[in-house]
Structure formats: structure tokens, C-alpha cells
Amino acid sequence: MDDTQLKDIILNAVAKAAKVNTDQLNDSTKLGASGLGLDSIATLELLLTIEAETDVRLRTESLTGDDLATVGGLVQFIRSL
């Protein structure tokens, strides 16, 4: 899977979790309360969706607040795996 495909999967998963269109998202879009409003349950569901669609196993203990702060942070974290 190339970087473009990975980013598309992540953008689609974020859009679905936040109930927005992908064209409303960019790398600096905040995932939490000050942005899309994803709470901890929605964030967990987002991560599970990304795992299922990419076959990448996310180790939640290695995630930091920065990784989950923005769409771009999440994309960079998953690319690093």
C-alpha cells in the first residue's frame, strides 16, 4: 500500500467517525474537542477501523497525544509503523 492509499483510508475513516466529508479534512484538522469533537470511544473506533482496513496493528501504548491531535499526526504515526 502506498502513502496515497494509506492517507485515503485514514481520511475516509476519520470522515466516517466524525460524520463529515473528506473534503472538510486536512493535515491540521484537530480530532478532539477543539476540532472534530471525537471522544475516546470514537477515537478507539477510528483506530479499529484503520486497523481493519490497513492490516496494520496499532499498539495503543505507543500512541501519544500528538499522534492523535490532528489528522496529519495520525497519518504520520501510521506511516511510521
Secondary structure, 3 states (H helix, E strand, C coil): CCHHHHHHHHHHHHHHHHCCCHHHCCCCCECCCCCCCCCHHHHHHHHHHHHHHHCCCCCHHHCCHHHHHEHHHHHHHHHCC
